[in-house]
């Protein structure tokens, strides 16, 4: 799905540019990257087949892509489900994992983001900064008040790090009651040892720096073997210094 307004192209010194996918071929390139990262690198069971990570929500979303200016390869992507797309899709993607009835009241002011990934050779920072900058411009230009999205925490160590991070999020970054959700299949937080130096994923760091909060306890995603937490960002409560730095850095 493509909206009428598109963010301005944002170029970085690293020879990368971020913009919305403009046609089906570019969306397909994003889906191939997602398959390479989620399916091949992470070993997740992804929908779509034929080397594509593709589900029923894709056609209702806008797809942000980071592309090499020289070779033209898509090396980063994010997808956004705006309110109009949500209505056509029959709900949010995150509703498969969470009971979101409480936050449905904000549906017409909220964009859902997800499926973020960057090719391994481009994870030094430039591509991620461009994705954030493109996403912020997309949201600000369209006047959305809220952004929601799941952050997936890997459980390759058995789940101890994911449980540690989830407990910290619930203690220090809890959203107000009107944004609370309930996992349909909970990732149980009891019984795991605490990991004092648990590394925080870059995506989660970015959410928290912007001012995002967690909407409730995590869900277990059996396809990705991850603990998923739903985050919400109120645009009126963003960290203005971090937003400005992201936009200027890109």
N, C-alpha and C positions, 0 to 999 in steps of 0.2 A: 504494500500500500504506500502511495506517495502523496504527501500533502502538497498544497500549492506553493507554500514558501519553503525554500531550502536554505540552510545555513550557508553563509559565504564560505568558499574554500579557505582552509587554513593551512598554510605551508610551514614546515619546520626546517631548520638548517640541515637536518639529516637527510634531506631529499625526499621527504614524505609529505603527503597531502591528505586531508580528511574532508569527506563530504558525504552526502547521502547517495546511495545507489540510485542510479537513474533508469535502469531497465532490468529485465529479467536475467540477462547474462551477468550483470554485476551482482545481483542477489545470489545467483548460483555460485559465483566465485566466493562470496562470503560463506555460503553453506559448505563449500568444499574445505575452506579453512577451518570452519567449526568441526567438520568431520575429522580432519587431520589432528586437531588438538584434543577434542573430546573423545573421539572414537579410537584413533590410533595411539596417541600419546598417553591418554588417561585410561584407555581401555573401557570406556563407558559403552553401554548399550544405547546407541542413538537411533532415533527414528529416521526413516528416509531411504536408506540403502543406496547402492550405486555410488558410494563415495561422497554422499551428501548427508549433512545433518539438517533435516527438513521436517517440520511438523505443521499441523493445521493452522497455527497462528501466524506463520511467516507471511502469508499473503495479506494479512491485515496490518502488518507492521511497516514502519520505516526502518531502513537498514543503513547504519552508519558504517563507512568503510575507510580504512587507512590504506593508501596505495603508494607504492614506490613510483616516484615521478620518472625515473629512468626506465626501468623494466616493465612497469605497469602492474606488478603483482599486488594482490590484496594481502596485506600482512597483519591487519587488525580489523575487528568488527564489533559492533554493538547493535542490538535491535531495540526499537521503541514501539510500544503499543499504546497509541493515543486513545482518548475517550471514544472517538468515532470508530476506531478499529476494534476496541473492546466491545462495543455494542454489536458490531457485525459478527464478531467471533463468538458472542454469547457469554463473555466473561473474561476474566484475567487468566493468564497462564498459571499464576501462582495459586489459583483456586484448586488446582489438582492436588496441591500439597497442604493447603491450609483452608480452614473455614474462615472466609473473609467477609461474612455477612455484616459485621460491625463496620468495616471500612467501606462498604458499598455506598454509604452516604456521601463519600467524597469522590465517587467514580468520575463525575463529569469535570473534575478539576485535577485529575491525576493521570500521569503517564507511567506505564510500567516498562522497566528496562530489564534487559537480560541477554543471555547468550554472548557475553563478552569474552573475547579471546584474542591473543596476539601470537603470531608465529614465533617459534623459539629464538631465531636469530635476531629478533627485533624487540627483545624484552629489556633492553638497557634503560628505557625510560621515555624516549622520544615518542614512540608509538602510543604508549599508554597515556602520556600527557595530551597527545592530539585527540585521542578518543574522549578524554574528559572534557577538553575544550570544545570539541564538536558537540558533545552531548549537552553541555551547559548552554551553548548558543542555541541549540535546537529548543531546549526547554524555555529559555528566556524569551526568545522570539515569539513563541506561541502562547506565552502567558499562563502556562500551567502553574498551579500553586503547590503541587506535591509530586514527588517522584517516589515510586516504590520499586523494589527489586530484590531478588534473592542473592545472597552470597553463599557459595558452596564451600564447605570446609572439608578437606580430604581426611580420610580415616586410614591411611596406609600404615600408620603406627598402631593400629588397633582401635583408635578412637580417643586416646587420652588427650592429644593436643586439641582436637575439635571440642571435646567436652570442656576442657579448660577455658578455651576462648569463649564458648557459649556462656559459661557461668559468669565470666567477667563482663560480657555484654549485658546480660540480664541484671547484673548488679550495678553497673555504671552507666549504661546507655539505654535505659528502658523508655519506650515511647509512652505518651499519656494513654489513659484507658480507652479513649475513643478509637485508637489505632491498634488495639490488641487483636491478635488472631490466635487460632488454636490449630496445632498440627494435626493432620488427619492420621499420620503414622509417625508418632513421636520418636525422636532420637533421645533415649533416656539418658539423663545427665548423672545419675547416681552410679556408683561403683567404679568410676574411672579415677586413676591417680592424677593428682595435680601436676602440671608441667610448668614450673616457675618461668622458664625462658621460652615458652611456647611462641614460635614465630607467627606473626600475623600476616596473612596474605595481602598483597599490594592493593587488591580491589577493596578489601575491608578497610585498610588504612585510609584509602581515598574517601570512602563513604564517611568515616568518622571525622576526618579532617574537615569535610564539608559541613558537618553538623548533623549527620543522619543518626537515627535511633533504631533500635531493634523492636519489632512489633510483638514479640513473644517467644516462646520456647521453640527450639529447632524441630524440623521435620527430618525424617530419614528418607533419602532418595536412593532406592535400591538399584536403579539403573546406573547411577554415577558413583555409588558407594560413598556418598557424602552426607554430612549434616548440613541442612540448609536453613538459614535464618532469613526472615523477611525484614528488610530495612525500609524505613520511610524517611524522606528528606523534605522538610517544609521549606519552600524557597524563601520565606520570610525570616528563616532562622539559619540561613547559610553563613559560613564564615567568610565575610567579605574579602579579607586579605588573601585567603587561600583561593577563592574564586578569581580574584584579580590576578594573582600570580599565575594561575593556570592559563588564563586567557592571554596574558602577556608572554608567557614562556612559549606558547604555541604560535 
